[in-house]
Amino acid sequence: MGLSRLAALHGVATSYSPSADVTVSVPDDTVVAVLAALGVDAGTPEAVRESLAAAESSARSRLLPPTLVVWTGEPLPPALTALPPGTTLDIGLEDPGARPLPRVCVRAGRPDPAVSGRAAAEAAAGTGAVGGSGGDTATAAPPAPAWWVEPPLGVHRLTVRAPGGRSASCTLVVAPPHVPRPPARSHGFLVQLYSLLSTRSWGMGDLGDLADLAAWSGRTLGAGFVQVNPLHAAVLGDPTDPSPYRPSSRRFPDPVHLRIESVPEYGHVPDRATLDDLRQDAAALSDTVLNKGALIDRDAVWELKRQALELVRGVPLTPGRRAAYCDFLAEQGQALEDHALWCALAEVHGSDWHSWPAALRDPRSTETARARRALLDRVDFHCRLAWLTDNQLAAAQRAALDAGMAVGIVHDLAVGVHPGGADTWAQQDAFAHGMSIGAPPDAFNARGQDWGLPPWRPDALAASGYAPYRGLLRGLLAHAGALRIDHVMGLFRLWWVPEGRPPTEGTYVSHDAEAMLAVLVLEAHRAGAVVMGEDLGTVEPGVREALARRGVLGTSVLWFERDWAGTGRPLAPEKWREGCLATVTTHDLPSTAARLTGDHVTLRHRLGLLTRSLVEELTADAADTTEWLGYLSGLGLLPEGEDDEEGAVRAVHGFLLRTPARMVGVWLPDTLGDRRPQNIPGTWDQYPNWRLPVADAEGRPVTLEELAAAPRLHRLMEIFGSREDHP
């Protein structure tokens, strides 16, 4: 009982329910290991008693929780209204610039009208009266909303002093009630950027291709957005992990996505012969992918681009460009410097910081500072790459908006980072060492999943005022019309797996979901960006409702939308939720053509991934597909008949348009009949995950130029109407 109580106080589950009528107990060893990763000793019965006594004593004496959330226009949280009469509240306001933090001082009684009026005006203006305990003291009275003077939106510091001398401080998040909503119903493309090569690409799709895709689809097809895979910085290595969902850093983008010729200094490189040789090598690399059946080779692409960027960097920046670069360095601050230093050290010592010399494993050690000075030139190189990539991300969003897109580029936030990468090195105190996130056993995977990604510590995030999380969101939202959050349930809880244990022996660890949501809503509001979450799979009761209340869109995939609470048949279009991105498939699922033909089952059979015989799987899959096609036919969406594959692809997208979904996404390979999935979960080297170019129905790679002229694509997109239909 003591261990369970201790675990509950720290947000660690001792049981979980994979389904409504099943409860599974978590092994005690798992609970002890997870608590240890949170800095709580539960290794012996005596340690449990001592830790529990300390935690309960802290809970009883605490005036405030670690984080308080105030939603504008909504009732104050009970922790504020329950403060003892006569308590003073001192709020240190968040400062968006470099000026000293302004402060506001209020009282939990009946405030002096002149003082409260002045404080309210200063708060609204973004200034504040210097105050604190030395300011005017109001007469104590029972706390009521009337005494509250709401600070401006932001992440502030609240200090309270109660009668009798007790005091406490906490993070105060003041957020709008919801994220921005999509300006109008829109449709757009979903694409893995690396897979979309143009005739100008250097072996993989780049930010120039993204800008061109957005400009063309917005102007020609009336598309409202383009959603891409995470563009986070990858772990350096040979070979580099190709998965965009296992990056070195989520905070900074990967320069492998740069369009080299679009860098302004490119045209002034004096060594044109070397640049021309690199461009010829890049053209040959693209040719092997587009015409000779080769896979996308990220390492080969980066080596060519790195050499070109070394030459480009030798060109002096103009005064204006130098000033812009200096501004970028100042804005990004320590976070960028740490990221660039990790990159420089990785060039010398390898890409896993755990194997570096011991002194360099600490980003704040004397030896690391010495290495920073010695590697200053390389640190500047990697800072410059981050700046150049940021510029091209901004250009892509400008191209999208200039083309009339209502949303623009939808960026993707991966659920975690590589354990040996830049983020875990620079933010070691924020991560739970010896832990990995994943998923518990379910009907689709009886062994559970271990994704090999270390989790953030909820207590460390709260203690920092959610600084790592806020910085991450600001970086991603800077040039985004919308943000997709992979495994959005992770804002509420994550499945932690102790190192050396199977995923079945993990447990859930909870975040302060109210705080995580408030920071997300605040930063999205500041950026004017839509937010959507990938909420497929096992979802805790109440999560979808909490997200919807804050305006976060969900993800609805056609094949999974059935009347599960009733007949089990395909869910009628009018019963779909409005607050979602509706799609037919995703990067982790079979393409629509493959699902319609059953090719995906045969492929999984070849890879040894089926849990039943091939015949059983094909039969079950065919029954599911046939039921959907029959339903679509009954709605009049299949005039060509159920045996017409291209007609069926149009039909499923036509069905999505009958739902109230705010956003409708088209998987770009579906426009060509591509049968190959970009990723097959559960495989590593058995399948070329994340390395395939977009291809047509015969498997022939297709360039962006060919795609824009493809008759099959235009026949599909006709169902969405002309650009004039989407002002």
C-alpha positions in Angstrom: 0.0 0.0 0.0 2.8 2.4 0.8 4.5 1.9 -2.6 1.2 2.5 -4.4 0.5 5.7 -2.4 4.1 6.9 -3.1 3.7 6.1 -6.8 0.4 8.0 -7.0 1.9 11.1 -5.4 4.5 11.2 -8.2 2.2 10.4 -11.1 3.4 6.8 -11.5 0.7 4.2 -12.3 0.7 0.8 -10.4 -1.9 -0.6 -12.8 -3.4 0.2 -16.2 -6.5 -0.8 -18.2 -5.8 -1.9 -21.8 -9.6 -2.2 -22.2 -12.7 -1.2 -20.3 -13.0 -4.6 -18.5 -9.4 -5.4 -18.0 -6.9 -4.2 -15.3 -3.3 -5.2 -15.4 -1.0 -4.7 -12.4 2.4 -3.2 -12.9 5.4 -5.1 -11.4 6.7 -3.6 -8.2 10.3 -3.6 -9.6 9.1 -1.4 -12.5 7.5 1.1 -10.1 10.6 1.2 -8.0 12.8 1.8 -11.1 10.6 4.5 -12.4 10.5 6.3 -9.1 14.3 6.1 -8.9 14.4 7.8 -12.3 12.3 10.6 -10.8 14.8 10.9 -7.9 12.6 9.1 -5.4 14.1 6.2 -3.3 11.8 3.3 -3.0 14.4 0.5 -3.0 13.6 -0.8 0.5 10.5 -0.8 2.8 12.3 1.7 5.0 13.0 4.0 2.0 9.4 3.8 0.9 8.3 4.9 4.4 10.7 7.8 4.5 10.0 8.9 0.9 6.2 8.6 1.5 6.4 10.6 4.8 8.4 13.4 3.0 6.0 13.5 0.1 2.9 13.6 2.2 4.3 16.2 4.5 5.2 18.4 1.5 1.7 17.9 0.1 0.0 18.9 3.3 2.1 22.0 3.8 2.0 23.2 0.2 0.2 26.4 -0.4 0.5 26.0 -4.2 1.0 23.2 -6.7 4.2 23.4 -8.8 2.2 25.0 -11.7 -1.0 27.0 -11.8 -3.0 27.6 -15.0 -5.4 30.5 -15.5 -7.5 30.3 -18.7 -8.6 33.8 -19.7 -12.4 34.2 -19.3 -12.7 31.1 -17.2 -13.0 30.6 -13.4 -9.8 30.7 -11.4 -8.3 27.4 -10.3 -9.3 26.3 -6.8 -5.7 26.6 -5.6 -6.0 30.3 -6.0 -9.5 30.8 -4.6 -8.8 28.6 -1.6 -5.8 30.7 -0.4 -6.3 32.0 3.2 -7.8 35.4 3.6 -5.1 38.1 3.8 -2.7 36.2 1.5 -0.7 38.5 -0.7 0.1 37.5 -4.3 3.2 38.8 -6.1 3.4 38.1 -9.8 6.6 38.4 -11.6 5.6 38.9 -15.2 7.3 37.0 -18.1 9.5 39.4 -20.1 9.5 38.7 -23.8 12.7 40.8 -24.3 15.8 41.5 -22.4 14.4 44.1 -20.0 14.1 43.4 -16.3 10.9 41.5 -15.5 8.0 43.8 -14.7 6.0 42.9 -11.6 2.4 43.2 -10.4 1.3 43.0 -6.8 -2.2 42.2 -5.7 -3.8 41.0 -2.5 -6.2 38.2 -1.7 -8.5 40.6 -0.1 -10.4 43.7 -1.1 -7.8 45.7 -3.1 -7.5 49.4 -3.0 -9.3 50.7 -6.1 -6.4 53.0 -7.1 -3.8 50.2 -6.7 -5.8 47.5 -8.5 -6.8 49.9 -11.3 -3.2 51.0 -11.8 -2.0 47.3 -11.8 -4.6 46.3 -14.3 -3.7 49.1 -16.7 0.0 48.3 -16.3 -0.7 44.6 -16.9 -2.7 45.3 -20.0 0.1 47.6 -21.3 2.8 44.9 -20.6 4.4 47.0 -17.9 3.9 46.7 -14.1 4.4 48.4 -10.8 7.4 47.4 -8.9 6.1 45.8 -5.8 6.3 42.7 -3.7 5.8 42.4 0.0 6.9 46.1 0.4 3.9 47.4 -1.5 0.6 48.7 -0.1 -1.3 46.1 1.8 -5.0 45.7 1.2 -7.5 44.8 3.9 -7.9 41.1 4.2 -11.2 39.6 3.1 -12.4 36.2 2.0 -10.9 35.4 -1.5 -13.3 36.1 -4.4 -12.8 36.6 -8.1 -13.3 40.4 -7.5 -9.8 40.7 -6.1 -8.0 39.1 -9.0 -6.1 41.3 -11.4 -5.4 39.1 -14.4 -1.8 39.3 -15.7 -1.2 39.4 -19.5 -0.8 36.1 -21.3 2.4 34.4 -20.5 4.4 32.2 -18.2 4.9 34.1 -15.0 6.2 33.5 -11.5 3.7 33.6 -8.7 4.7 34.1 -5.0 2.2 34.0 -2.2 2.6 35.0 1.4 0.0 33.8 3.8 -0.8 35.2 7.3 1.5 33.5 9.8 4.6 33.7 7.6 4.0 30.8 5.2 5.0 31.4 1.6 5.3 29.6 -1.7 6.1 30.1 -5.3 5.0 28.4 -8.5 4.8 28.8 -12.2 1.7 30.7 -13.3 0.6 30.1 -16.9 -2.0 32.5 -18.2 -3.3 31.2 -21.5 -6.2 31.9 -23.9 -9.1 29.4 -23.8 -8.2 27.7 -27.0 -5.7 27.5 -29.9 -6.4 29.4 -33.2 -9.0 27.6 -35.3 -8.5 26.9 -39.0 -9.8 29.9 -40.9 -12.0 27.8 -43.1 -12.5 24.2 -44.1 -9.5 23.2 -46.2 -7.8 20.3 -47.9 -4.1 19.7 -48.5 -1.3 17.2 -49.1 0.5 15.0 -46.6 4.0 14.2 -47.7 7.4 12.9 -46.4 9.6 15.7 -47.7 12.6 13.6 -48.3 10.5 11.4 -50.7 9.6 14.2 -53.0 12.4 14.8 -55.4 12.4 17.4 -58.1 14.8 17.9 -61.0 16.7 20.3 -58.8 17.0 18.1 -55.7 20.3 16.8 -54.5 19.2 13.2 -54.0 16.2 13.9 -51.7 13.4 16.4 -51.4 14.4 19.7 -49.8 12.9 23.0 -48.6 12.9 24.4 -52.1 10.7 21.5 -53.2 8.4 22.1 -50.3 8.0 25.8 -51.2 7.3 24.8 -54.8 4.8 22.1 -53.9 3.0 24.6 -51.7 3.0 27.4 -54.3 1.8 25.0 -57.0 -0.9 23.2 -55.0 -2.2 26.4 -53.5 -2.5 28.3 -56.7 -3.6 25.5 -59.0 -5.6 23.1 -56.7 -6.9 25.5 -54.0 -5.0 23.5 -51.4 -5.0 25.1 -47.9 -2.0 23.3 -46.4 0.9 20.9 -46.9 1.8 18.7 -44.0 5.4 17.3 -43.8 7.3 14.8 -41.6 9.4 16.1 -38.7 12.3 18.2 -40.1 14.2 17.9 -36.8 18.0 17.7 -36.7 19.2 14.1 -37.2 21.9 12.3 -35.2 25.1 12.6 -37.2 26.5 9.2 -38.2 27.3 6.8 -41.0 24.8 5.5 -41.5 22.4 8.2 -40.1 19.2 6.9 -38.6 16.8 7.7 -41.4 13.7 7.9 -39.2 12.5 11.5 -38.8 10.9 10.4 -35.6 14.2 9.7 -33.7 16.1 12.9 -34.0 19.1 14.4 -32.2 17.2 17.6 -31.5 13.6 18.5 -31.9 14.4 22.2 -31.2 16.5 22.8 -34.4 15.9 21.8 -38.0 18.2 19.6 -40.1 20.3 21.4 -42.7 20.2 18.4 -45.0 16.9 19.9 -46.1 18.6 23.0 -47.4 18.2 24.0 -51.1 21.9 24.9 -51.6 21.4 27.1 -54.6 18.9 29.3 -52.7 21.5 30.4 -50.1 22.3 34.0 -51.1 26.0 33.5 -50.8 26.0 30.5 -53.2 26.3 32.7 -56.3 29.4 34.4 -54.9 31.5 31.3 -54.3 34.8 31.8 -56.2 35.5 28.1 -56.6 32.8 27.5 -59.3 34.6 24.3 -60.6 34.3 22.5 -57.3 30.6 23.6 -56.9 29.9 22.4 -60.4 31.5 19.0 -59.6 29.3 18.8 -56.5 26.2 19.6 -58.5 27.0 16.9 -61.0 27.5 14.4 -58.3 24.2 15.4 -56.8 22.5 15.0 -60.2 24.0 11.6 -60.5 22.8 10.7 -57.0 19.2 11.8 -57.9 19.4 9.8 -61.1 20.2 6.6 -59.2 17.1 7.2 -57.1 14.8 8.2 -59.9 15.9 5.9 -62.6 18.0 3.1 -61.3 16.0 1.8 -58.3 18.4 3.1 -55.6 17.1 4.1 -52.2 17.4 7.6 -50.9 20.8 7.9 -49.3 20.7 10.6 -46.7 24.4 10.3 -45.8 25.5 10.7 -49.4 23.2 13.7 -49.8 24.5 15.3 -46.6 28.2 14.8 -47.6 27.6 16.6 -50.9 25.7 19.4 -49.2 28.2 19.7 -46.4 31.1 20.2 -48.8 29.1 22.9 -50.7 28.1 24.7 -47.5 31.7 24.8 -46.4 32.5 26.7 -49.7 29.4 28.9 -49.2 30.5 29.8 -45.7 33.7 31.2 -47.1 31.7 34.0 -48.7 31.5 37.0 -46.3 28.0 38.0 -45.3 26.8 41.4 -46.4 26.2 44.0 -43.6 22.5 43.3 -43.6 22.9 39.6 -43.7 25.5 39.8 -40.9 23.1 41.8 -38.8 20.3 39.3 -39.4 22.6 36.4 -38.4 23.6 38.2 -35.2 19.9 38.8 -34.4 19.3 35.1 -34.9 22.1 34.1 -32.6 20.8 36.5 -29.9 17.3 35.2 -30.2 18.2 31.5 -30.0 20.8 32.0 -27.2 22.2 29.2 -25.1 20.0 26.5 -26.8 21.6 27.1 -30.2 25.1 27.3 -28.8 24.6 24.0 -27.0 23.2 22.4 -30.1 26.0 23.6 -32.3 28.6 22.6 -29.8 27.2 19.1 -29.7 27.4 18.9 -33.5 31.1 20.1 -33.3 32.0 17.6 -30.6 30.2 14.8 -32.5 32.4 15.4 -35.5 35.4 14.7 -33.2 34.2 12.1 -30.7 31.2 10.4 -32.4 27.5 10.9 -32.3 26.6 9.4 -28.9 27.7 11.7 -26.1 27.7 8.8 -23.6 30.9 7.5 -25.2 32.7 10.9 -25.1 35.5 11.6 -22.7 33.9 11.9 -19.2 34.5 15.6 -18.8 32.8 16.4 -22.1 29.6 14.6 -21.1 28.8 17.6 -18.9 27.8 20.6 -21.1 28.7 23.0 -18.3 32.1 21.5 -17.3 35.4 23.5 -17.5 36.7 21.0 -20.2 33.6 21.5 -22.3 34.1 25.3 -22.1 37.7 24.8 -23.2 36.5 22.5 -26.1 34.0 25.2 -27.1 36.8 27.7 -27.5 38.9 25.3 -29.4 36.1 24.4 -31.8 34.7 27.9 -32.1 34.9 27.8 -35.9 32.9 24.5 -36.1 30.4 25.8 -33.6 29.9 28.9 -35.8 29.5 26.7 -38.9 26.6 24.7 -37.3 25.0 27.9 -36.0 25.2 29.2 -39.5 23.5 26.1 -40.8 20.6 26.5 -38.3 20.2 30.1 -39.5 20.2 29.2 -43.2 17.7 26.4 -42.6 15.4 28.7 -40.5 15.5 31.2 -43.4 14.3 28.6 -45.9 11.6 27.3 -43.5 10.3 30.9 -43.4 10.5 31.1 -47.2 8.4 28.0 -47.6 5.7 29.3 -45.3 5.7 32.7 -47.2 5.4 30.8 -50.5 2.4 28.9 -49.1 0.6 32.0 -47.8 1.4 33.9 -51.0 -0.3 31.1 -52.9 -3.5 31.7 -51.0 -3.2 28.8 -48.5 -5.4 29.3 -45.5 -3.0 27.4 -43.2 0.3 26.8 -45.1 3.0 24.5 -43.9 2.0 22.0 -41.2 5.1 20.9 -39.2 5.3 17.7 -37.2 6.6 17.3 -33.7 8.1 13.9 -32.9 7.3 12.3 -29.6 10.9 12.1 -28.4 14.6 12.3 -29.2 17.6 9.9 -29.7 19.2 9.1 -26.3 22.7 10.0 -27.5 21.7 13.3 -29.3 22.1 17.0 -28.7 18.9 17.5 -26.7 19.6 14.8 -24.1 23.2 16.1 -23.8 22.3 19.8 -23.3 19.2 19.1 -21.1 20.3 16.2 -19.0 18.4 17.3 -15.9 15.2 17.4 -17.9 15.3 13.7 -19.0 14.7 10.5 -17.1 17.9 8.4 -17.5 17.6 4.7 -17.9 14.0 5.0 -19.2 12.5 4.7 -22.7 9.0 5.6 -23.9 6.8 3.2 -25.9 3.4 1.6 -25.7 1.8 -1.1 -23.6 0.6 -4.4 -25.0 -2.6 -4.1 -27.0 -4.7 -6.0 -29.5 -2.4 -5.1 -32.3 0.9 -5.8 -30.5 0.9 -8.3 -27.6 4.5 -7.6 -26.8 4.1 -3.8 -26.4 6.6 -1.3 -28.0 9.8 0.3 -26.9 10.7 3.3 -29.1 14.1 3.9 -27.6 13.4 7.5 -26.8 14.1 8.9 -23.2 11.2 10.8 -21.7 11.2 14.2 -20.1 10.8 14.2 -16.3 7.5 15.9 -15.4 8.9 17.2 -12.2 12.0 18.7 -13.9 9.8 20.4 -16.6 7.6 21.9 -13.9 10.6 23.1 -11.9 12.0 24.9 -15.0 8.7 26.6 -15.7 8.5 24.3 -18.8 11.4 26.1 -20.4 12.6 23.2 -22.6 9.0 22.6 -23.8 8.3 26.3 -24.4 11.6 26.7 -26.4 10.8 23.7 -28.5 7.3 24.9 -29.3 8.5 28.4 -30.2 11.1 27.1 -32.6 8.7 24.8 -34.4 5.9 27.3 -34.6 8.0 30.2 -35.8 7.3 29.3 -39.5 4.3 27.0 -39.2 0.7 27.5 -40.2 -0.1 24.5 -38.0 1.6 22.0 -35.8 0.9 18.3 -35.7 1.8 16.6 -32.5 2.8 12.9 -32.8 1.2 10.7 -30.1 -0.5 13.7 -28.6 -1.6 11.6 -25.7 1.9 12.1 -24.4 0.9 15.5 -23.1 -1.1 13.6 -20.5 0.9 10.4 -19.9 3.6 8.3 -21.4 4.5 4.6 -21.2 7.9 4.3 -19.5 10.0 1.2 -20.0 13.0 0.7 -17.6 16.2 -0.1 -19.4 16.8 -3.8 -19.7 13.1 -4.7 -19.3 10.6 -5.7 -22.0 7.8 -3.2 -22.9 5.3 -5.4 -21.1 7.0 -4.4 -17.8 6.5 -0.7 -18.3 4.1 1.7 -16.7 2.4 5.0 -17.3 3.8 8.2 -15.9 1.6 11.3 -15.9 2.4 14.9 -16.8 0.5 17.9 -15.5 -1.7 17.8 -18.5 -3.4 21.1 -17.7 0.0 22.8 -17.7 1.3 21.1 -20.9 -1.9 22.1 -22.7 -1.8 25.6 -21.4 1.8 26.2 -22.6 0.9 24.6 -26.0 -2.2 26.9 -26.3 -0.2 29.9 -25.3 2.6 29.4 -27.8 0.2 28.5 -30.6 -1.8 31.6 -29.9 1.3 33.7 -30.1 2.2 32.1 -33.4 -1.3 32.2 -34.8 -1.0 28.5 -35.6 -3.5 25.7 -35.7 -2.7 22.6 -33.7 -3.7 19.0 -34.4 -2.8 15.8 -32.5 -2.3 12.3 -33.6 -4.7 10.6 -31.3 -4.9 7.1 -32.8 -4.5 3.9 -30.8 -5.0 3.6 -27.1 -6.4 6.9 -25.7 -7.1 7.5 -22.1 -10.8 8.4 -21.4 -11.3 12.2 -21.3 -8.2 13.0 -23.4 -9.9 13.7 -26.7 -12.5 15.8 -24.9 -9.8 17.8 -23.1 -8.0 18.4 -26.4 -11.2 19.4 -28.2 -12.1 21.9 -25.4 -8.8 23.7 -26.1 -9.3 23.6 -29.9 -6.7 21.0 -30.6 -7.9 19.0 -33.7 -7.7 15.2 -33.6 -6.8 12.8 -36.4 -9.4 10.6 -38.0 -8.4 7.8 -40.4 -11.2 6.4 -42.6 -10.5 2.7 -42.1 -10.6 3.1 -38.3 -13.8 5.1 -38.1 -16.6 2.7 -37.3 -19.6 2.8 -35.0 -17.7 0.9 -32.3 -20.3 1.6 -29.6 -23.1 0.2 -31.8 -23.2 -1.8 -35.0 -19.5 -1.8 -35.7 -20.2 -0.8 -39.3 -18.5 2.2 -41.1 -19.3 5.4 -39.3 -21.7 7.6 -41.2 -20.0 10.8 -42.5 -22.3 13.1 -40.6 -21.3 11.4 -37.3 -17.6 12.2 -37.7 -16.2 14.8 -35.4 -15.7 18.3 -36.9 -12.5 19.0 -35.0 -10.1 16.8 -36.9 -7.8 16.3 -39.8 -9.5 13.6 -41.8 -7.4 11.3 -43.9 -7.6 7.9 -45.6 -4.1 6.8 -44.5 -0.9 8.0 -42.9 2.9 7.4 -43.2 2.6 4.4 -40.8 -0.2 2.8 -42.7 -0.6 1.1 -46.1 -1.2 3.4 -49.1 -4.8 3.4 -50.2 -4.1 1.4 -53.4 -2.3 -1.2 -51.4 -5.1 -1.5 -48.9 -7.7 -1.8 -51.7 -5.8 -4.6 -53.4 -4.6 -6.4 -50.3 -1.0 -5.9 -51.3 -0.1 -4.7 -47.8 -1.1 -8.0 -46.3 1.1 -9.9 -48.7 4.0 -7.6 -47.9 3.6 -8.0 -44.2 3.5 -11.8 -44.8 6.8 -11.6 -46.6 8.3 -9.7 -43.7 7.0 -12.2 -41.1 4.8 -9.8 -39.4 1.4 -11.6 -39.5 0.0 -13.2 -36.4 -2.4 -15.4 -38.4 -2.0 -17.4 -41.6 -1.8 -15.5 -44.9 -5.2 -16.8 -45.9 -6.9 -15.7 -42.7 -5.4 -12.3 -42.9 -6.3 -11.8 -46.6 -9.8 -13.0 -45.9 -10.3 -10.6 -42.9 -8.8 -7.7 -44.8 -10.9 -8.3 -47.9 -14.0 -8.5 -45.8 -13.2 -5.1 -44.2 -12.4 -3.5 -47.6 -15.5 -5.0 -49.2 -17.7 -3.6 -46.5 -16.3 -0.1 -46.9 -16.6 -0.3 -50.7 -20.2 -1.5 -50.4 -21.0 1.4 -48.0 -19.4 3.9 -50.4 -21.3 2.4 -53.3 -24.5 2.8 -51.4 -23.7 6.5 -51.0 -23.3 6.9 -54.7 -19.6 7.5 -54.5 -18.5 4.5 -56.7 -20.1 5.1 -60.2 -17.2 3.1 -61.8 -18.0 0.0 -59.7 -16.1 -1.6 -56.8 -13.4 -3.2 -59.0 -12.1 0.2 -60.2 -9.1 0.9 -58.0 -8.6 4.5 -59.1 -12.3 5.1 -58.8 -12.2 3.7 -55.3 -9.4 6.0 -54.3 -11.5 9.0 -55.5 -14.5 7.5 -53.6 -12.8 7.4 -50.2 -11.7 11.0 -50.5 -15.1 12.0 -51.7 -16.4 10.4 -48.5 -14.1 12.5 -46.4 -15.6 15.6 -48.0 -19.0 14.5 -46.8 -17.8 14.6 -43.2 -17.7 17.9 -41.2 -13.9 17.6 -40.7 -12.3 21.0 -40.7 -9.2 19.7 -42.6 -9.0 16.9 -45.1 -5.6 15.5 -45.9 -4.5 13.6 -49.1 -1.5 11.3 -48.8 0.5 12.5 -51.7 1.6 9.1 -53.0 -2.2 8.2 -53.2 -2.6 10.7 -56.0 -0.4 8.5 -58.2 -1.5 5.0 -57.0 1.8 4.3 -55.2 1.5 1.0 -53.4 4.6 1.1 -51.2 4.4 2.3 -47.6 7.0 4.8 -46.4 7.3 3.0 -43.0 6.2 -0.4 -41.6 6.2 -0.3 -37.8 8.0 -3.3 -36.3 10.6 -3.5 -39.0 14.2 -2.2 -39.0 16.4 -3.4 -41.8 13.8 -5.8 -43.2 12.2 -3.0 -45.1 13.6 0.4 -46.5 11.7 2.6 -44.1 12.0 6.3 -44.7 14.1 5.9 -47.9 11.6 5.5 -50.7 10.8 8.2 -53.3 7.2 9.0 -54.3 6.3 6.6 -57.1 3.4 5.8 -59.4 1.3 2.6 -59.5 4.0 0.7 -61.3 6.6 1.7 -58.7 8.4 4.2 -60.9 9.7 7.2 -59.0 8.0 10.4 -60.0 9.5 13.9 -59.8 7.6 16.9 -58.5 7.4 18.3 -62.0 5.9 15.0 -63.3 3.6 14.8 -60.3 2.2 18.3 -61.0 1.3 17.2 -64.6 0.0 13.7 -63.7 -3.5 13.1 -65.1 -4.3 10.7 -62.3 -3.5 13.3 -59.7 -5.7 15.9 -61.4 -8.6 13.4 -61.7 -8.5 12.8 -58.0 -8.2 16.5 -57.1 -11.2 17.4 -59.3 -13.4 16.2 -56.5 -12.1 19.0 -54.2 -13.2 21.6 -56.7 -11.3 24.4 -58.4 -9.3 27.1 -56.7 -12.3 29.4 -57.1 -14.2 27.0 -54.8 -11.7 27.7 -52.0 -11.2 31.4 -51.7 
